């Protein structure tokens, strides 16, 4: 629904400074709506409709399009943080809403790394169905920068879901069976 005029009069956007509100409005134009105003009735909870995000899409968005970090810095921080959020179970099951013929918005909540007593933050991404990330946002303090570890966690969560990889022990066990001549 890109090109459709979207109002930015939400409670969230009205609290932003002018520059951040303008950038947020640009993101909403890509989505066609404000993802933070969605509720469960508006969305689907199904991995079948997740965008096909892969590591190239994650790298392209977090490093090449939104970040002033070097590739090495990202590997040391965001990628590790995002992966840790996922493997620690801090990413809630995402909601998905179709926003155009080939575009979806994925919204989730991610627990804070420093304190489990603080409410999780909301983060969303707007992607093409093929996985290209168009925009992202998070309610954490770094979320206006679009490339916080909560957004990275959501991207990794989706990537792990749509591109499952066998556990290293499973591959090792398969190799042992082949070596020993045991049928799989």
LUMTINU-497900 format. One record per residue (C-alpha): y, z, x; residue number from 0; residue in one letter. Coordinates in nm, 4 decimals. Last residue first. Layout:
% LUMTINU-497900
<atom><y>Y</y><z>Z</z><x>X</x><pos>NUM</pos><code>A</code></atom>
...
% end
This chain:
% LUMTINU-497900
<atom><y>-4.3712</y><z>0.8198</z><x>1.9181</x><pos>183</pos><code>X</code></atom>
<atom><y>-4.7077</y><z>0.7342</z><x>2.0727</x><pos>182</pos><code>X</code></atom>
<atom><y>-4.7952</y><z>0.9477</z><x>2.3753</x><pos>181</pos><code>X</code></atom>
<atom><y>-4.8374</y><z>0.7391</z><x>2.6907</x><pos>180</pos><code>X</code></atom>
<atom><y>-4.7260</y><z>1.0262</z><x>2.9135</x><pos>179</pos><code>X</code></atom>
<atom><y>-4.4260</y><z>0.8351</z><x>3.0423</x><pos>178</pos><code>X</code></atom>
<atom><y>-4.3308</y><z>0.7194</z><x>2.6949</x><pos>177</pos><code>X</code></atom>
<atom><y>-4.3600</y><z>1.0725</z><x>2.5567</x><pos>176</pos><code>X</code></atom>
<atom><y>-4.1490</y><z>1.2078</z><x>2.8434</x><pos>175</pos><code>X</code></atom>
<atom><y>-3.8815</y><z>0.9439</z><x>2.7783</x><pos>174</pos><code>X</code></atom>
<atom><y>-3.8669</y><z>1.0396</z><x>2.4103</x><pos>173</pos><code>X</code></atom>
<atom><y>-3.8336</y><z>1.4084</z><x>2.5058</x><pos>172</pos><code>X</code></atom>
<atom><y>-3.5403</y><z>1.3290</z><x>2.7379</x><pos>171</pos><code>X</code></atom>
<atom><y>-3.3683</y><z>1.1294</z><x>2.4628</x><pos>170</pos><code>X</code></atom>
<atom><y>-3.4113</y><z>1.4170</z><x>2.2181</x><pos>169</pos><code>X</code></atom>
<atom><y>-3.2886</y><z>1.6667</z><x>2.4792</x><pos>168</pos><code>X</code></atom>
<atom><y>-2.9631</y><z>1.4705</z><x>2.5211</x><pos>167</pos><code>X</code></atom>
<atom><y>-2.8953</y><z>1.4979</z><x>2.1440</x><pos>166</pos><code>X</code></atom>
<atom><y>-2.8975</y><z>1.1552</z><x>1.9860</x><pos>165</pos><code>X</code></atom>
<atom><y>-2.5610</y><z>0.9939</z><x>1.9158</x><pos>164</pos><code>X</code></atom>
<atom><y>-2.4081</y><z>0.9504</z><x>1.5744</x><pos>163</pos><code>X</code></atom>
<atom><y>-2.1390</y><z>0.6813</z><x>1.5460</x><pos>162</pos><code>X</code></atom>
<atom><y>-1.9912</y><z>0.7302</z><x>1.1977</x><pos>161</pos><code>X</code></atom>
<atom><y>-2.0046</y><z>1.1100</z><x>1.1992</x><pos>160</pos><code>X</code></atom>
<atom><y>-1.9234</y><z>1.1640</z><x>1.5670</x><pos>159</pos><code>X</code></atom>
<atom><y>-1.6232</y><z>0.9319</z><x>1.5355</x><pos>158</pos><code>X</code></atom>
<atom><y>-1.5085</y><z>1.1079</z><x>1.2175</x><pos>157</pos><code>X</code></atom>
<atom><y>-1.5173</y><z>1.4514</z><x>1.3794</x><pos>156</pos><code>X</code></atom>
<atom><y>-1.3598</y><z>1.3080</z><x>1.6960</x><pos>155</pos><code>X</code></atom>
<atom><y>-1.0643</y><z>1.1740</z><x>1.4963</x><pos>154</pos><code>X</code></atom>
<atom><y>-1.0247</y><z>1.5012</z><x>1.3061</x><pos>153</pos><code>X</code></atom>
<atom><y>-1.0365</y><z>1.6981</z><x>1.6320</x><pos>152</pos><code>X</code></atom>
<atom><y>-0.7760</y><z>1.4698</z><x>1.7923</x><pos>151</pos><code>X</code></atom>
<atom><y>-0.5482</y><z>1.5321</z><x>1.4921</x><pos>150</pos><code>X</code></atom>
<atom><y>-0.5994</y><z>1.9070</z><x>1.5444</x><pos>149</pos><code>X</code></atom>
<atom><y>-0.5462</y><z>1.8664</z><x>1.9225</x><pos>148</pos><code>X</code></atom>
<atom><y>-0.1967</y><z>1.7317</z><x>1.8629</x><pos>147</pos><code>X</code></atom>
<atom><y>-0.1103</y><z>1.3627</z><x>1.8830</x><pos>146</pos><code>X</code></atom>
<atom><y>0.1359</y><z>1.2977</z><x>1.6032</x><pos>145</pos><code>X</code></atom>
<atom><y>0.4352</y><z>1.4550</z><x>1.7823</x><pos>144</pos><code>X</code></atom>
<atom><y>0.5346</y><z>1.6062</z><x>1.4498</x><pos>143</pos><code>X</code></atom>
<atom><y>0.2081</y><z>1.7984</z><x>1.4660</x><pos>142</pos><code>X</code></atom>
<atom><y>0.2997</y><z>2.0078</z><x>1.7711</x><pos>141</pos><code>X</code></atom>
<atom><y>0.3927</y><z>2.3166</z><x>1.5664</x><pos>140</pos><code>X</code></atom>
<atom><y>0.0902</y><z>2.2699</z><x>1.3415</x><pos>139</pos><code>X</code></atom>
<atom><y>0.1253</y><z>2.0904</z><x>1.0074</x><pos>138</pos><code>X</code></atom>
<atom><y>-0.0452</y><z>1.7767</z><x>1.1329</x><pos>137</pos><code>X</code></atom>
<atom><y>0.0320</y><z>1.4065</z><x>1.1151</x><pos>136</pos><code>X</code></atom>
<atom><y>-0.1320</y><z>1.0756</z><x>1.1876</x><pos>135</pos><code>X</code></atom>
<atom><y>-0.0469</y><z>0.7070</z><x>1.1752</x><pos>134</pos><code>X</code></atom>
<atom><y>-0.2011</y><z>0.3596</z><x>1.2032</x><pos>133</pos><code>X</code></atom>
<atom><y>-0.5367</y><z>0.4465</z><x>1.3593</x><pos>132</pos><code>X</code></atom>
<atom><y>-0.7606</y><z>0.1411</z><x>1.3983</x><pos>131</pos><code>X</code></atom>
<atom><y>-1.1050</y><z>0.2430</z><x>1.2727</x><pos>130</pos><code>X</code></atom>
<atom><y>-1.2314</y><z>-0.0773</z><x>1.1071</x><pos>129</pos><code>X</code></atom>
<atom><y>-1.1318</y><z>0.0601</z><x>0.7650</x><pos>128</pos><code>X</code></atom>
<atom><y>-0.7700</y><z>0.0712</z><x>0.8788</x><pos>127</pos><code>X</code></atom>
<atom><y>-0.6565</y><z>0.4210</z><x>0.9394</x><pos>126</pos><code>X</code></atom>
<atom><y>-0.4124</y><z>0.6838</z><x>0.8117</x><pos>125</pos><code>X</code></atom>
<atom><y>-0.4799</y><z>1.0239</z><x>0.9663</x><pos>124</pos><code>X</code></atom>
<atom><y>-0.4316</y><z>1.3690</z><x>0.8254</x><pos>123</pos><code>X</code></atom>
<atom><y>-0.4024</y><z>1.7278</z><x>0.9434</x><pos>122</pos><code>X</code></atom>
<atom><y>-0.3839</y><z>2.0539</z><x>0.7514</x><pos>121</pos><code>X</code></atom>
<atom><y>-0.3761</y><z>2.3778</z><x>0.9467</x><pos>120</pos><code>X</code></atom>
<atom><y>-0.6339</y><z>2.6531</z><x>0.8968</x><pos>119</pos><code>X</code></atom>
<atom><y>-0.5091</y><z>2.9941</z><x>0.7782</x><pos>118</pos><code>X</code></atom>
<atom><y>-0.4655</y><z>3.2497</z><x>1.0559</x><pos>117</pos><code>X</code></atom>
<atom><y>-0.7456</y><z>3.5079</z><x>1.0871</x><pos>116</pos><code>X</code></atom>
<atom><y>-0.9502</y><z>3.2729</z><x>1.3069</x><pos>115</pos><code>X</code></atom>
<atom><y>-0.6994</y><z>3.3107</z><x>1.5866</x><pos>114</pos><code>X</code></atom>
<atom><y>-0.6408</y><z>3.1194</z><x>1.9095</x><pos>113</pos><code>X</code></atom>
<atom><y>-0.8192</y><z>2.7939</z><x>1.8359</x><pos>112</pos><code>X</code></atom>
<atom><y>-0.6639</y><z>2.7513</z><x>1.4945</x><pos>111</pos><code>X</code></atom>
<atom><y>-0.8965</y><z>2.6270</z><x>1.2230</x><pos>110</pos><code>X</code></atom>
<atom><y>-0.8744</y><z>2.2639</z><x>1.1166</x><pos>109</pos><code>X</code></atom>
<atom><y>-0.8152</y><z>2.1414</z><x>0.7625</x><pos>108</pos><code>X</code></atom>
<atom><y>-0.8813</y><z>1.7836</z><x>0.6592</x><pos>107</pos><code>X</code></atom>
<atom><y>-0.7225</y><z>1.4655</z><x>0.5296</x><pos>106</pos><code>X</code></atom>
<atom><y>-0.8436</y><z>1.1081</z><x>0.5782</x><pos>105</pos><code>X</code></atom>
<atom><y>-0.6224</y><z>0.8265</z><x>0.4538</x><pos>104</pos><code>X</code></atom>
<atom><y>-0.7789</y><z>0.4862</z><x>0.4065</x><pos>103</pos><code>X</code></atom>
<atom><y>-0.6689</y><z>0.1270</z><x>0.4600</x><pos>102</pos><code>X</code></atom>
<atom><y>-0.8466</y><z>-0.2060</z><x>0.4051</x><pos>101</pos><code>X</code></atom>
<atom><y>-0.7616</y><z>-0.2761</z><x>0.0385</x><pos>100</pos><code>X</code></atom>
<atom><y>-0.4935</y><z>-0.0068</z><x>0.0334</x><pos>99</pos><code>X</code></atom>
<atom><y>-0.4560</y><z>0.3706</z><x>0.0261</x><pos>98</pos><code>X</code></atom>
<atom><y>-0.8178</y><z>0.4685</z><x>-0.0305</x><pos>97</pos><code>X</code></atom>
<atom><y>-0.8390</y><z>0.8456</z><x>-0.0322</x><pos>96</pos><code>X</code></atom>
<atom><y>-1.0708</y><z>1.0519</z><x>0.1853</x><pos>95</pos><code>X</code></atom>
<atom><y>-1.1254</y><z>1.4263</z><x>0.2028</x><pos>94</pos><code>X</code></atom>
<atom><y>-1.2600</y><z>1.5701</z><x>0.5274</x><pos>93</pos><code>X</code></atom>
<atom><y>-1.5216</y><z>1.8449</z><x>0.5678</x><pos>92</pos><code>X</code></atom>
<atom><y>-1.3551</y><z>2.1300</z><x>0.7551</x><pos>91</pos><code>X</code></atom>
<atom><y>-1.3054</y><z>2.1131</z><x>1.1322</x><pos>90</pos><code>X</code></atom>
<atom><y>-1.3570</y><z>2.4461</z><x>1.3112</x><pos>89</pos><code>X</code></atom>
<atom><y>-1.7321</y><z>2.4041</z><x>1.3590</x><pos>88</pos><code>X</code></atom>
<atom><y>-1.7226</y><z>2.4949</z><x>1.7281</x><pos>87</pos><code>X</code></atom>
<atom><y>-1.8514</y><z>2.1474</z><x>1.8193</x><pos>86</pos><code>X</code></atom>
<atom><y>-1.5621</y><z>1.9867</z><x>1.6316</x><pos>85</pos><code>X</code></atom>
<atom><y>-1.2847</y><z>2.2101</z><x>1.7659</x><pos>84</pos><code>X</code></atom>
<atom><y>-1.4313</y><z>2.1797</z><x>2.1161</x><pos>83</pos><code>X</code></atom>
<atom><y>-1.4260</y><z>1.7993</z><x>2.0951</x><pos>82</pos><code>X</code></atom>
<atom><y>-1.0600</y><z>1.8018</z><x>1.9990</x><pos>81</pos><code>X</code></atom>
<atom><y>-0.9761</y><z>2.0462</z><x>2.2780</x><pos>80</pos><code>X</code></atom>
<atom><y>-1.1677</y><z>1.8481</z><x>2.5387</x><pos>79</pos><code>X</code></atom>
<atom><y>-1.0133</y><z>1.5212</z><x>2.4313</x><pos>78</pos><code>X</code></atom>
<atom><y>-0.6722</y><z>1.6788</z><x>2.4083</x><pos>77</pos><code>X</code></atom>
<atom><y>-0.6741</y><z>1.8590</z><x>2.7402</x><pos>76</pos><code>X</code></atom>
<atom><y>-0.8415</y><z>1.7324</z><x>3.0552</x><pos>75</pos><code>X</code></atom>
<atom><y>-0.9115</y><z>1.3829</z><x>2.9320</x><pos>74</pos><code>X</code></atom>
<atom><y>-0.5588</y><z>1.3621</z><x>2.8000</x><pos>73</pos><code>X</code></atom>
<atom><y>-0.4119</y><z>1.4683</z><x>3.1333</x><pos>72</pos><code>X</code></atom>
<atom><y>-0.6172</y><z>1.2031</z><x>3.3151</x><pos>71</pos><code>X</code></atom>
<atom><y>-0.5015</y><z>0.9302</z><x>3.0768</x><pos>70</pos><code>X</code></atom>
<atom><y>-0.1426</y><z>1.0275</z><x>3.1400</x><pos>69</pos><code>X</code></atom>
<atom><y>0.0515</y><z>1.2149</z><x>2.8773</x><pos>68</pos><code>X</code></atom>
<atom><y>0.3559</y><z>1.0706</z><x>2.7056</x><pos>67</pos><code>X</code></atom>
<atom><y>0.1464</y><z>1.0269</z><x>2.3979</x><pos>66</pos><code>X</code></atom>
<atom><y>0.1684</y><z>0.8378</z><x>2.0750</x><pos>65</pos><code>X</code></atom>
<atom><y>0.0559</y><z>0.4787</z><x>2.1229</x><pos>64</pos><code>X</code></atom>
<atom><y>-0.1412</y><z>0.4454</z><x>2.4463</x><pos>63</pos><code>X</code></atom>
<atom><y>-0.2962</y><z>0.7880</z><x>2.4842</x><pos>62</pos><code>X</code></atom>
<atom><y>-0.3768</y><z>0.9368</z><x>2.1434</x><pos>61</pos><code>X</code></atom>
<atom><y>-0.3912</y><z>0.6139</z><x>1.9425</x><pos>60</pos><code>X</code></atom>
<atom><y>-0.5605</y><z>0.3766</z><x>2.1852</x><pos>59</pos><code>X</code></atom>
<atom><y>-0.7926</y><z>0.6460</z><x>2.3185</x><pos>58</pos><code>X</code></atom>
<atom><y>-0.9088</y><z>0.7410</z><x>1.9687</x><pos>57</pos><code>X</code></atom>
<atom><y>-0.9525</y><z>0.3770</z><x>1.8661</x><pos>56</pos><code>X</code></atom>
<atom><y>-1.1523</y><z>0.3033</z><x>2.1834</x><pos>55</pos><code>X</code></atom>
<atom><y>-1.3665</y><z>0.6132</z><x>2.1225</x><pos>54</pos><code>X</code></atom>
<atom><y>-1.4725</y><z>0.4905</z><x>1.7790</x><pos>53</pos><code>X</code></atom>
<atom><y>-1.3325</y><z>0.5202</z><x>1.4273</x><pos>52</pos><code>X</code></atom>
<atom><y>-1.5246</y><z>0.3275</z><x>1.1589</x><pos>51</pos><code>X</code></atom>
<atom><y>-1.3059</y><z>0.4546</z><x>0.8733</x><pos>50</pos><code>X</code></atom>
<atom><y>-1.4773</y><z>0.7060</z><x>0.6456</x><pos>49</pos><code>X</code></atom>
<atom><y>-1.5892</y><z>0.5722</z><x>0.3077</x><pos>48</pos><code>X</code></atom>
<atom><y>-1.9621</y><z>0.6464</z><x>0.3407</x><pos>47</pos><code>X</code></atom>
<atom><y>-1.8799</y><z>0.9840</z><x>0.4982</x><pos>46</pos><code>X</code></atom>
<atom><y>-1.8175</y><z>1.1121</z><x>0.1470</x><pos>45</pos><code>X</code></atom>
<atom><y>-1.5770</y><z>1.3672</z><x>0.0013</x><pos>44</pos><code>X</code></atom>
<atom><y>-1.3673</y><z>1.1452</z><x>-0.2238</x><pos>43</pos><code>X</code></atom>
<atom><y>-1.0062</y><z>1.2172</z><x>-0.3099</x><pos>42</pos><code>X</code></atom>
<atom><y>-0.7465</y><z>1.2444</z><x>-0.5853</x><pos>41</pos><code>X</code></atom>
<atom><y>-0.9315</y><z>1.5170</z><x>-0.7790</x><pos>40</pos><code>X</code></atom>
<atom><y>-0.9548</y><z>1.7273</z><x>-0.4604</x><pos>39</pos><code>X</code></atom>
<atom><y>-0.5775</y><z>1.7527</z><x>-0.4216</x><pos>38</pos><code>X</code></atom>
<atom><y>-0.3261</y><z>1.5273</z><x>-0.2539</x><pos>37</pos><code>X</code></atom>
<atom><y>0.0342</y><z>1.6332</z><x>-0.1833</x><pos>36</pos><code>X</code></atom>
<atom><y>-0.0207</y><z>1.6657</z><x>0.1925</x><pos>35</pos><code>X</code></atom>
<atom><y>-0.1331</y><z>1.3018</z><x>0.2001</x><pos>34</pos><code>X</code></atom>
<atom><y>0.2144</y><z>1.1831</z><x>0.0937</x><pos>33</pos><code>X</code></atom>
<atom><y>0.1721</y><z>0.8398</z><x>-0.0627</x><pos>32</pos><code>X</code></atom>
<atom><y>0.1617</y><z>0.4691</z><x>0.0279</x><pos>31</pos><code>X</code></atom>
<atom><y>-0.0087</y><z>0.5451</z><x>0.3575</x><pos>30</pos><code>X</code></atom>
<atom><y>0.1887</y><z>0.3126</z><x>0.5857</x><pos>29</pos><code>X</code></atom>
<atom><y>0.5143</y><z>0.3922</z><x>0.4046</x><pos>28</pos><code>X</code></atom>
<atom><y>0.4236</y><z>0.7607</z><x>0.4390</x><pos>27</pos><code>X</code></atom>
<atom><y>0.4254</y><z>0.7226</z><x>0.8176</x><pos>26</pos><code>X</code></atom>
<atom><y>0.7764</y><z>0.5776</z><x>0.8094</x><pos>25</pos><code>X</code></atom>
<atom><y>0.8880</y><z>0.8649</z><x>0.5828</x><pos>24</pos><code>X</code></atom>
<atom><y>0.7506</y><z>1.1120</z><x>0.8407</x><pos>23</pos><code>X</code></atom>
<atom><y>0.9604</y><z>0.9417</z><x>1.1105</x><pos>22</pos><code>X</code></atom>
<atom><y>1.2736</y><z>0.9774</z><x>0.8939</x><pos>21</pos><code>X</code></atom>
<atom><y>1.1927</y><z>1.3405</z><x>0.8113</x><pos>20</pos><code>X</code></atom>
<atom><y>1.1393</y><z>1.4140</z><x>1.1821</x><pos>19</pos><code>X</code></atom>
<atom><y>1.4798</y><z>1.2667</z><x>1.2712</x><pos>18</pos><code>X</code></atom>
<atom><y>1.6569</y><z>1.4455</z><x>0.9837</x><pos>17</pos><code>X</code></atom>
<atom><y>1.5049</y><z>1.7893</z><x>1.0499</x><pos>16</pos><code>X</code></atom>
<atom><y>1.2010</y><z>1.8754</z><x>0.8394</x><pos>15</pos><code>X</code></atom>
<atom><y>1.1966</y><z>2.1276</z><x>0.5544</x><pos>14</pos><code>X</code></atom>
<atom><y>1.2378</y><z>1.8611</z><x>0.2837</x><pos>13</pos><code>X</code></atom>
<atom><y>0.9279</y><z>1.6896</z><x>0.4202</x><pos>12</pos><code>X</code></atom>
<atom><y>0.7007</y><z>1.9856</z><x>0.3410</x><pos>11</pos><code>X</code></atom>
<atom><y>0.8311</y><z>2.0622</z><x>-0.0067</x><pos>10</pos><code>X</code></atom>
<atom><y>0.7906</y><z>1.6973</z><x>-0.0924</x><pos>9</pos><code>X</code></atom>
<atom><y>1.0986</y><z>1.4842</z><x>-0.1435</x><pos>8</pos><code>X</code></atom>
<atom><y>0.9836</y><z>1.2096</z><x>0.0867</x><pos>7</pos><code>X</code></atom>
<atom><y>0.9693</y><z>0.9352</z><x>-0.1713</x><pos>6</pos><code>X</code></atom>
<atom><y>0.7470</y><z>0.6397</z><x>-0.0990</x><pos>5</pos><code>X</code></atom>
<atom><y>0.8682</y><z>0.2829</z><x>-0.1273</x><pos>4</pos><code>X</code></atom>
<atom><y>0.5725</y><z>0.0467</z><x>-0.1214</x><pos>3</pos><code>X</code></atom>
<atom><y>0.5674</y><z>-0.1676</z><x>0.1912</x><pos>2</pos><code>X</code></atom>
<atom><y>0.2251</y><z>-0.0535</z><x>0.2928</x><pos>1</pos><code>X</code></atom>
<atom><y>0.0000</y><z>0.0000</z><x>0.0000</x><pos>0</pos><code>X</code></atom>
% end
